[in-house]
Each structure stands twice: as C-alpha cells, then as structure tokens.
Amino acid sequence: MSFNEKHILLTFDVEDWFQVENFKQCIPFSSWECRPFRFEDNTYLILDLLDQFNVKATFFVLGWNAQCAPKLIHDIHTRGHEVASHGYHHNLCHLQSGCDLRDDLLNSKKILEDVTGSPVYGYRAPSFSINEEILKVIEECDFLYDSSFNSFGTHPRYGQIDLSGNGKNGVAFQISENFYELPISNMKSGKYIFPWGGGGYFRLIPSPLFNWGVRLILHKENGYIFYLHPWEIDPEQPKVQKAPLFYKFRHYTNLDKTFMKLSSFLKTFRKYQFVTCHQYLQRQRTTLRQAQSKQAQGKRSEVKGRRSKV
C-alpha cells in the first residue's frame, strides 16, 4: 500500500429507532425492552449488501444491543467485518461522570469481546459527544482508536477537539504512541465546513452532489470515512408522534431511499479500496514504518558516502 492509494472506511452505528438521541425525551431507557427490535433485520440487510460488493466495514455496536442479539454481532465478526464499541446505553459522553463513562466503556468493550472472541480496538461516542478529557478516558480504557470527532461545529451535540498539534497520516491523527483519532469526513472550503460524512446528510443531499463531494475529499485526503445507522434504511419503523417536528423531519426524511442510495454509493466507488478502521490503521502504520526505515537507510548511505569521500 502506498500513501497515494485511496481508501473508503464504511462505518455503521448499530442502534435502533428507539435509541436515538432525538427521541430520548419521548422514549425512556426503561421502555426499551418493550419496543419492537428492528436493528437485527436492518443490519442483516446491510451485511448482505456489503457481501454483494465484497466490501468490509466497521460496525460500532451498543453493548445493550449485543446482549439482546449476540448472534448478529457474532455474524458481523465471522463475515469479516470489524466489531467496535458504541458504548452501552447510548448516553452522551459529556453528560456522564468520569467514573460512569469509564464503566460504560469497559462494560461495552468486554461484552463485545466476549461475543466475538476477539479484541475490540475502536470506539465511537453517541452523537459524536467528544472532548479532550473524554478522549483521555477512551485511551485509558485500552482502545487503539476513537472515531468520534465530527468537525461540523454548528451541531449542538457534536463535541470539539483540537487536532492541530497531532501528526496526521492519511485521515488518521496520532494522539499518542498507541492511540489514534479517525474523524468523520467533511468538506472544507476556506473557513467553512460542510457535513459530508453520511447519516442524515447522506439522506438529504442528492447522490450526484454527495458523490462529487466524496471525490473531492478522496482527492485531498486519500481517504474518506462514512457513517450510517441501520434504522436509516427502514421506512417501516414505528413513528414517534410526540417528538418535536424538526426532530421528526431529521429522522424520517428519505428513509425509503437510503438503501438504494447506499447500494448506488458502493457501485459508484467500487474501484476504491474499502477497509475497516482497524485495517486502515494497520496499513498506515506499516507504510509509515517502511517509509521511515527507507528514509533512515538513505541517511545512513549518505553519511557513509561522505565518509568514503573523506
């Protein structure tokens, strides 16, 4: 793999229609068990679609959902995809105490590792609710990477971190020796940032325009990180009538078109390399080490050449 190869990292946040942040005022956690589960069937539809294109992805799974559907999580793993953590309860990170957040991270990680029998390397915060202190806790819980930073700053729930002082390799930022940030991909023009990573923006933006933006990002970054939720391909999900009108608009718009848009997206970019988040980091680290080794070897040869002249 060279630095010029372009990679697409597909990611899916495995949560159900009744677990989204926009509906929390209407649907308390205590009622979750009484709600009709739809994330299993929807996730299997996504898995089957990925199989058609021979594409691998990363699935950020809620620990609660893994306990309810361990076979699904096991199947995600055995079909060659990466299973990562989305926390346990889908609670916003910045609203939890440090101890509660740590318990949530460790609990979800253990549940997923017990189900798959393999290490869990990555974490994504619910609603991208990240900050510098939360990032430290995630690292302390022995994750290799976080993928929670969304630079679109006008969304009230998205947290902010400063990555300007960190080394960048492709779309990965190195936070410390063994910890990385994989931010959601957005478009930047001057001072302005446009949300282009997926989710509701993928549903709202027409495909030709969205794909144009993805190509620009790939040209600039050599990588693109996309996210979606299984409920976003499910137009038959129960309607939450008591939710605020704006939240309902954001949640239900174009659900009937998303699956076909995803299929079209995979077809449009089928010539690019689709890899999981962990695979991407492994490849980038290997390539960087090779480049550093080659550079060091070149310097040694240069020094040796100078000495021979003397």
C-alpha positions as CSV (number, residue, x, y, z in Angstrom):
1,M,0.0,0.0,0.0
2,S,1.3,3.5,-0.9
3,F,0.3,6.9,0.5
4,N,-1.4,7.6,-2.8
5,E,-3.9,4.8,-2.6
6,K,-7.4,6.0,-1.8
7,H,-9.4,4.2,0.9
8,I,-13.1,4.4,2.0
9,L,-13.9,3.4,5.6
10,L,-17.6,2.5,5.8
11,T,-18.9,2.6,9.4
12,F,-22.3,1.7,10.8
13,D,-23.6,2.7,14.3
14,V,-25.7,-0.2,15.3
15,E,-28.6,1.4,17.2
16,D,-32.3,1.0,16.8
17,W,-35.1,3.6,16.1
18,F,-36.0,4.0,19.8
19,Q,-32.4,4.6,20.9
20,V,-31.6,7.8,19.0
21,E,-30.8,10.9,20.9
22,N,-33.6,13.0,19.2
23,F,-36.3,10.7,20.7
24,K,-34.9,10.4,24.3
25,Q,-37.5,12.8,25.7
26,C,-40.3,10.6,24.4
27,I,-38.7,7.1,24.9
28,P,-37.1,6.4,28.3
29,F,-34.5,3.7,28.6
30,S,-36.8,1.8,30.9
31,S,-39.1,1.2,27.9
32,W,-36.5,-0.2,25.5
33,E,-37.2,-3.8,26.2
34,C,-40.9,-3.3,25.3
35,R,-40.1,-1.8,21.9
36,P,-40.1,-3.8,18.7
37,F,-36.5,-4.6,17.8
38,R,-35.7,-3.8,14.1
39,F,-31.9,-3.3,14.2
40,E,-31.2,-7.0,13.6
41,D,-33.1,-7.3,10.3
42,N,-31.8,-4.0,9.1
43,T,-28.2,-4.8,9.9
44,Y,-28.5,-8.1,8.1
45,L,-29.8,-6.3,5.0
46,I,-26.7,-4.1,5.2
47,L,-24.4,-7.1,5.7
48,D,-26.0,-8.9,2.6
49,L,-25.5,-5.7,0.5
50,L,-21.8,-5.5,1.6
51,D,-21.4,-9.1,0.6
52,Q,-22.7,-8.3,-2.9
53,F,-19.8,-5.8,-3.4
54,N,-17.2,-7.8,-1.4
55,V,-16.8,-4.8,0.9
56,K,-15.8,-4.8,4.6
57,A,-16.9,-2.3,7.2
58,T,-16.7,-1.3,10.8
59,F,-19.8,-1.7,13.0
60,F,-19.9,0.4,16.2
61,V,-22.3,-1.7,18.4
62,L,-24.1,-0.7,21.5
63,G,-23.4,-3.1,24.4
64,W,-27.1,-3.3,25.2
65,N,-27.8,-4.4,21.6
66,A,-25.1,-7.0,21.7
67,Q,-26.7,-8.6,24.8
68,C,-30.0,-8.7,23.0
69,A,-28.7,-10.0,19.7
70,P,-25.4,-11.8,20.3
71,K,-25.8,-13.9,17.1
72,L,-26.0,-10.8,15.0
73,I,-22.8,-9.5,16.5
74,H,-21.1,-12.8,16.1
75,D,-22.2,-12.9,12.4
76,I,-20.8,-9.4,11.8
77,H,-17.5,-10.7,13.0
78,T,-17.5,-14.0,11.2
79,R,-18.4,-12.3,7.9
80,G,-15.1,-10.4,8.1
81,H,-16.2,-7.1,9.4
82,E,-14.8,-5.2,12.4
83,V,-16.9,-5.0,15.6
84,A,-16.2,-1.8,17.6
85,S,-17.9,-0.2,20.6
86,H,-20.6,2.5,20.6
87,G,-20.9,2.4,24.4
88,Y,-23.6,0.5,26.3
89,H,-26.6,2.8,26.8
90,H,-26.1,5.4,24.1
91,N,-25.6,8.1,26.8
92,L,-23.9,11.3,25.7
93,C,-20.3,11.1,27.0
94,H,-20.1,14.7,28.3
95,L,-23.2,14.2,30.4
96,Q,-21.6,11.2,32.3
97,S,-19.2,11.4,35.2
98,G,-15.7,10.2,34.6
99,C,-16.4,7.0,36.6
100,D,-19.7,6.3,34.8
101,L,-18.1,6.9,31.4
102,R,-15.2,4.5,32.2
103,D,-17.6,1.9,33.4
104,D,-19.7,2.3,30.2
105,L,-16.6,2.0,28.0
106,L,-15.2,-1.1,29.8
107,N,-18.5,-2.8,30.1
108,S,-19.4,-2.4,26.4
109,K,-15.9,-3.5,25.4
110,K,-16.0,-6.7,27.5
111,I,-19.5,-7.6,26.2
112,L,-18.4,-7.3,22.6
113,E,-15.1,-9.1,23.1
114,D,-17.0,-12.0,24.9
115,V,-19.4,-12.3,22.0
116,T,-16.8,-12.2,19.2
117,G,-13.9,-13.8,21.0
118,S,-11.6,-11.1,19.5
119,P,-10.2,-7.7,20.7
120,V,-12.2,-4.6,20.3
121,Y,-10.0,-1.8,19.1
122,G,-12.3,1.1,18.4
123,Y,-14.9,3.4,20.0
124,R,-17.4,5.9,18.7
125,A,-19.2,8.3,21.1
126,P,-23.0,8.6,20.8
127,S,-23.8,11.7,18.8
128,F,-20.1,12.4,18.5
129,S,-20.1,13.8,22.1
130,I,-16.4,14.0,22.5
131,N,-13.9,16.4,24.1
132,E,-10.2,16.3,25.1
133,E,-10.9,14.8,28.6
134,I,-13.2,12.1,27.2
135,L,-10.5,11.2,24.6
136,K,-8.1,10.6,27.5
137,V,-10.6,8.2,29.2
138,I,-11.1,6.3,26.0
139,E,-7.3,5.8,25.6
140,E,-7.1,4.7,29.3
141,C,-9.7,2.0,28.6
142,D,-7.2,0.4,26.2
143,F,-8.8,1.3,22.8
144,L,-6.5,1.7,19.9
145,Y,-8.6,4.4,18.2
146,D,-11.6,6.7,18.6
147,S,-13.8,7.8,15.7
148,S,-16.0,10.4,17.4
149,F,-14.8,13.7,16.1
150,N,-17.1,15.5,13.7
151,S,-15.7,18.9,12.7
152,F,-19.1,20.3,11.7
153,G,-19.2,22.7,14.6
154,T,-22.7,24.1,14.4
155,H,-24.4,20.9,15.6
156,P,-25.1,21.4,19.3
157,R,-24.3,17.8,20.4
158,Y,-21.0,17.4,18.5
159,G,-18.0,17.8,20.7
160,Q,-14.8,19.6,19.7
161,I,-11.2,18.6,20.0
162,D,-8.0,20.3,18.7
163,L,-6.0,18.0,16.4
164,S,-3.7,20.7,15.0
165,G,-0.8,19.5,17.2
166,N,-1.1,15.9,16.3
167,G,0.7,14.1,13.5
168,K,-1.5,13.2,10.5
169,N,-1.2,10.1,8.3
170,G,-3.9,9.9,5.7
171,V,-7.2,10.5,7.6
172,A,-5.7,9.3,10.9
173,F,-4.4,11.6,13.6
174,Q,-1.9,10.1,16.1
175,I,-2.8,11.2,19.6
176,S,-0.1,9.2,21.4
177,E,2.2,6.3,20.6
178,N,-0.6,3.8,20.6
179,F,-3.8,5.8,20.2
180,Y,-5.4,7.4,17.1
181,E,-8.4,9.6,16.1
182,L,-10.3,8.8,12.9
183,P,-12.5,11.8,12.4
184,I,-15.7,11.8,10.3
185,S,-15.0,13.2,6.8
186,N,-16.4,16.6,6.0
187,M,-15.8,19.1,3.2
188,K,-13.9,22.3,3.9
189,S,-13.9,25.4,1.9
190,G,-12.0,28.3,3.4
191,K,-13.3,28.9,6.9
192,Y,-16.5,26.8,6.2
193,I,-17.1,23.2,7.0
194,F,-19.9,21.3,5.3
195,P,-21.2,18.0,6.8
196,W,-20.4,15.2,4.3
197,G,-19.8,12.1,6.3
198,G,-23.1,10.3,5.9
199,G,-26.1,9.9,8.2
200,G,-28.9,12.4,7.7
201,Y,-26.7,14.4,5.4
202,F,-26.3,11.4,3.1
203,R,-30.1,11.1,3.1
204,L,-30.7,14.8,2.4
205,I,-28.0,15.6,-0.2
206,P,-28.8,14.4,-3.7
207,S,-26.5,11.5,-4.7
208,P,-24.7,13.2,-7.6
209,L,-23.8,16.1,-5.4
210,F,-22.8,13.9,-2.5
211,N,-20.6,11.7,-4.6
212,W,-18.9,14.8,-6.1
213,G,-18.0,15.9,-2.6
214,V,-16.7,12.5,-1.7
215,R,-14.4,12.5,-4.7
216,L,-13.1,15.9,-3.6
217,I,-12.4,14.6,-0.2
218,L,-10.7,11.5,-1.5
219,H,-8.5,13.6,-3.9
220,K,-7.4,15.8,-1.0
221,E,-7.1,13.2,1.9
222,N,-6.6,9.9,0.1
223,G,-9.3,8.6,2.4
224,Y,-13.0,9.1,3.3
225,I,-14.9,8.0,6.5
226,F,-18.6,7.4,6.1
227,Y,-21.2,6.6,8.7
228,L,-24.8,5.4,8.7
229,H,-27.3,3.7,11.1
230,P,-29.4,0.6,10.4
231,W,-32.6,2.5,11.2
232,E,-31.8,4.8,8.3
233,I,-32.7,2.1,5.7
234,D,-36.0,1.3,7.5
235,P,-39.1,3.3,6.3
236,E,-41.5,0.9,8.1
237,Q,-40.2,1.7,11.6
238,P,-42.7,2.9,14.2
239,K,-43.4,6.6,14.1
240,V,-42.7,8.7,17.3
241,Q,-45.7,11.1,17.1
242,K,-44.8,13.1,20.2
243,A,-41.3,14.1,19.0
244,P,-40.7,17.7,18.0
245,L,-41.4,18.4,14.4
246,F,-37.8,19.3,13.5
247,Y,-36.5,16.0,15.0
248,K,-39.1,14.0,13.1
249,F,-38.0,15.8,9.9
250,R,-34.4,14.9,10.5
251,H,-35.2,11.3,11.4
252,Y,-37.7,10.3,8.8
253,T,-36.7,12.2,5.7
254,N,-35.8,9.9,2.7
255,L,-35.7,6.6,4.8
256,D,-37.4,4.9,1.8
257,K,-34.5,5.9,-0.5
258,T,-31.4,5.3,1.7
259,F,-30.9,1.6,1.0
260,M,-30.8,2.2,-2.7
261,K,-28.6,5.3,-2.3
262,L,-26.2,3.1,-0.3
263,S,-26.2,0.5,-3.0
264,S,-25.5,3.1,-5.6
265,F,-22.7,4.6,-3.5
266,L,-21.0,1.2,-3.3
267,K,-21.4,0.7,-7.0
268,T,-20.1,4.2,-7.8
269,F,-16.9,3.8,-5.7
270,R,-16.4,0.1,-6.2
271,K,-12.9,0.7,-7.7
272,Y,-11.6,2.2,-4.5
273,Q,-10.3,0.2,-1.5
274,F,-12.9,-0.4,1.2
275,V,-11.2,-1.3,4.5
276,T,-12.2,-1.4,8.2
277,C,-11.0,1.2,10.6
278,H,-8.5,-1.2,12.2
279,Q,-7.3,-2.4,8.9
280,Y,-6.7,1.1,7.8
281,L,-4.6,1.9,10.9
282,Q,-2.6,-1.2,10.5
283,R,-1.8,-0.4,6.9
284,Q,-1.0,3.2,7.6
285,R,1.3,2.3,10.5
286,T,3.1,-0.3,8.4
287,T,3.5,2.1,5.5
288,L,4.8,4.8,7.7
289,R,7.3,2.5,9.4
290,Q,8.5,1.4,6.0
291,A,8.9,5.0,4.8
292,Q,10.8,5.9,8.0
293,S,13.0,2.9,7.6
294,K,13.8,3.8,4.0
295,Q,14.5,7.4,5.0
296,A,16.8,6.3,7.8
297,Q,18.6,3.9,5.4
298,G,19.0,6.7,2.9
299,K,20.6,8.9,5.5
300,R,23.0,6.2,6.6
301,S,24.0,5.7,3.0
302,E,24.5,9.4,2.6
303,V,26.7,9.6,5.7
304,K,28.7,6.5,4.5
305,G,29.2,8.2,1.1
306,R,30.5,11.3,2.7
307,R,32.9,9.4,4.9
308,S,34.3,7.4,1.9
309,K,35.0,10.7,0.1
310,V,36.9,12.0,3.1
